[in-house]
Amino acid sequence: MSQDHGYHRAVMAQEVASLLKPIEKGVVVDATYGGGGHTAVLLRELGVEIVAIDRDPTAIERAVAHRRVRFVVGNYRDLATILDGLGIDDVMAILFDFGVASTHFDDPKRGFSYRSSGPLDMRMGPDATLTAATVVNEFSENELADLIRRWGEEPAARRIATAIVAARPLATTDELALVIAAAVPAFRRRNAHPARRTFQAIRMVVNDELNAIVAGLDQAIDRLAPSGRLVAISYHSLEDRLVKRRMAAGFGKCTCPPDLPVCGCGTAAGLKPLTKGAIRPAPSEIEINRRARSAKLRAALKVAA
């Protein structure tokens, strides 16, 4: 089985496989199946069962059946419910590859790309209750400025929000990109596309991405078996900050006297780091897969209670 198509290369797949290599049996969850690249590598190098989850039905429809894989259309924010539905209590590893699949950017009809013309959609799956059109055309100027500043970390958020409101209604991604480009100061247009941060912010709001990450990580840690492994790949600072903080919260050290048989302080470590900080992709990987250039991988081991 191989779903690692040319248009979507699994980021740091070998690093993920190496971190999970000690697992000899049990269930591994690929919570963000996407193009299937990570699942394909794990099937090749581990003898485990895999639950492959993606909120986009088309990702699951493209998947090739395999006797060791159970495919599920769902959102990783509902991880516990998904596992309950499959009759699975504890799992040996859970992998999150946050961000957007390359297939979404490459399909103009999905509305993710500022480089092509498509509808203002940006939904990763049909479970999303908003569309980009709703955000762009119905949010107030203050709401737009706040979300562009907060989720896009865009310095020109107010100028962009004002320009969007003045240009409404907007129907396509290229219309929106032109409005944003005109609002951004000229010196900001030299290096990266001026619409990149704003499109990121709108996409994150449409898909409620950061809240989903928090919910998914909490449930993942809860459902890991003792000595289970958590691996998370992030692509921008907001995602990585959430992963870093959640893992760090699990690294707390117990302050109880050493002769106390049971922890009573409530700060006992539930996780142990498997990586020293964040792992970055090798230059050779970035050279053949530009999507990997901003990736950061963090991993942790669940400590037995």
SVG drawing of the C-alpha trace seen along z (x, -y; Angstrom):
<svg xmlns="http://www.w3.org/2000/svg" viewBox="-23 -51 43 59">
<polyline fill="none" stroke="black" stroke-width="0.4" points="0.0,0.0 1.3,-3.4 -0.6,-6.6 2.5,-8.9 1.6,-10.5 3.8,-12.9 1.6,-15.8 1.8,-15.0 5.0,-13.8 4.7,-12.8 6.8,-15.1 9.6,-13.6 8.1,-10.1 11.4,-8.3 11.8,-10.3 8.2,-9.3 8.9,-5.6 12.1,-5.7 10.2,-7.1 7.5,-4.4 9.9,-1.5 10.0,-0.2 6.2,0.6 5.9,4.2 2.1,4.7 -1.2,3.0 -3.0,0.1 -1.4,-3.1 -3.6,-6.1 -2.8,-8.3 -5.1,-11.1 -4.5,-13.1 -4.4,-10.6 -4.3,-13.1 -2.4,-11.6 -1.6,-8.4 2.2,-8.8 2.8,-8.3 0.4,-5.3 2.2,-3.7 5.6,-4.1 4.3,-2.7 2.8,0.3 6.1,1.0 8.2,0.7 5.9,1.8 3.7,4.8 0.9,2.8 -2.8,2.2 -3.6,-1.3 -6.6,-3.5 -6.4,-6.2 -8.6,-9.3 -9.4,-12.2 -12.2,-14.8 -12.2,-15.0 -14.2,-12.2 -12.3,-12.5 -9.1,-11.5 -10.7,-8.3 -12.3,-7.6 -8.9,-7.8 -7.4,-5.4 -6.4,-1.8 -7.8,0.9 -5.3,2.8 -6.0,5.6 -4.2,3.8 -5.9,0.4 -9.3,-0.8 -10.3,-4.1 -12.6,-6.6 -14.0,-9.9 -13.9,-12.1 -12.2,-15.0 -9.4,-14.3 -11.1,-16.6 -13.5,-13.7 -10.8,-11.1 -12.2,-9.5 -15.6,-9.1 -14.0,-7.6 -12.0,-5.1 -15.1,-4.2 -17.0,-3.5 -14.3,-1.1 -14.2,0.6 -10.6,-0.5 -9.6,-1.5 -5.9,-2.2 -3.5,-2.7 0.2,-2.4 0.9,-5.6 -1.0,-8.6 0.4,-10.7 -0.8,-14.2 0.4,-16.0 -1.3,-19.4 -1.8,-21.9 -3.4,-21.4 -2.9,-18.6 -1.2,-19.6 -4.3,-18.3 -6.4,-21.0 -4.1,-23.8 -3.8,-22.2 -7.5,-22.1 -8.9,-25.6 -12.4,-24.4 -11.5,-24.0 -10.7,-27.7 -7.5,-27.4 -5.0,-29.0 -4.4,-32.7 -2.5,-31.8 -5.5,-30.6 -9.2,-31.4 -11.8,-29.4 -14.7,-29.9 -14.2,-31.2 -14.6,-27.9 -11.5,-26.6 -13.4,-23.9 -11.2,-20.8 -14.3,-18.7 -18.1,-18.9 -18.2,-19.1 -17.0,-22.8 -19.9,-25.1 -18.3,-28.2 -17.0,-29.0 -14.4,-31.6 -17.2,-33.5 -19.1,-33.8 -16.0,-35.1 -15.0,-37.5 -18.4,-38.9 -20.3,-38.8 -17.8,-39.4 -17.4,-43.0 -14.3,-45.0 -13.2,-44.6 -13.8,-40.8 -11.8,-40.5 -8.9,-42.7 -8.8,-40.6 -8.7,-37.2 -6.2,-38.3 -3.9,-39.7 -4.3,-36.8 -4.4,-33.8 -2.4,-35.2 0.1,-37.2 -0.3,-39.9 1.0,-43.4 -1.3,-45.0 -4.4,-43.4 -6.4,-46.6 -5.6,-47.9 -6.5,-44.5 -9.8,-44.3 -10.8,-47.8 -10.0,-47.0 -12.0,-43.8 -15.1,-45.5 -14.8,-48.2 -14.6,-45.7 -17.5,-43.4 -19.1,-41.3 -16.2,-39.1 -16.8,-35.8 -13.4,-34.2 -10.0,-33.6 -8.2,-35.7 -10.5,-38.7 -9.7,-38.4 -6.0,-38.1 -5.9,-41.2 -7.7,-43.2 -5.2,-42.1 -2.2,-42.8 -3.4,-46.3 -3.8,-46.9 -0.4,-45.6 2.6,-48.1 4.8,-47.8 7.9,-46.7 5.9,-43.7 5.2,-42.3 8.8,-41.6 9.5,-38.3 6.3,-36.3 2.9,-36.6 1.0,-39.4 -2.1,-37.3 -0.4,-34.3 -1.0,-35.3 -4.6,-36.4 -5.6,-33.3 -4.0,-31.2 -6.0,-33.1 -9.3,-32.7 -8.7,-29.0 -7.9,-28.5 -11.1,-30.2 -13.2,-28.3 -11.9,-25.0 -11.5,-25.9 -8.1,-24.5 -6.5,-25.5 -9.4,-24.4 -9.3,-21.1 -5.6,-20.7 -6.1,-21.3 -9.0,-18.8 -7.2,-16.2 -4.0,-16.4 -5.8,-16.0 -7.8,-13.0 -4.7,-11.4 -2.8,-11.6 -5.7,-10.2 -6.1,-7.2 -2.5,-6.3 -1.5,-3.1 1.4,-3.1 4.6,-3.5 2.4,-4.8 3.9,-7.4 2.6,-10.8 4.1,-12.4 2.9,-15.8 4.1,-17.7 3.3,-21.5 3.8,-24.0 3.6,-27.4 4.2,-29.0 0.6,-28.9 0.3,-25.1 3.7,-24.4 3.1,-26.5 0.0,-24.5 1.9,-21.2 4.9,-22.4 2.8,-23.7 0.6,-20.6 3.6,-18.3 5.4,-20.5 2.4,-20.3 2.8,-16.5 6.5,-16.7 5.8,-18.1 7.8,-16.6 6.2,-15.0 6.9,-17.0 5.8,-14.3 8.3,-12.7 10.2,-9.8 8.8,-7.3 5.2,-8.2 3.7,-5.2 1.1,-7.2 1.5,-10.7 -0.7,-13.2 0.6,-16.5 -1.1,-16.3 2.0,-17.3 3.3,-13.9 4.7,-13.6 2.4,-11.9 4.7,-12.2 8.4,-11.9 10.0,-13.7 11.3,-11.6 12.8,-14.5 15.1,-17.3 12.9,-20.2 11.6,-20.1 13.1,-18.1 13.4,-19.9 13.5,-18.3 16.9,-17.6 18.0,-20.0 17.8,-17.2 14.1,-16.7 13.3,-20.4 15.1,-20.4 12.6,-17.9 9.6,-18.9 9.2,-22.7 6.1,-21.9 8.5,-20.5 10.5,-23.7 8.5,-25.1 7.8,-21.7 8.6,-21.0 8.2,-17.5 7.8,-16.9 7.3,-13.5 6.6,-12.2 6.2,-8.9 3.3,-8.2 4.6,-7.3 3.0,-4.3 0.7,-5.4"/>
</svg>
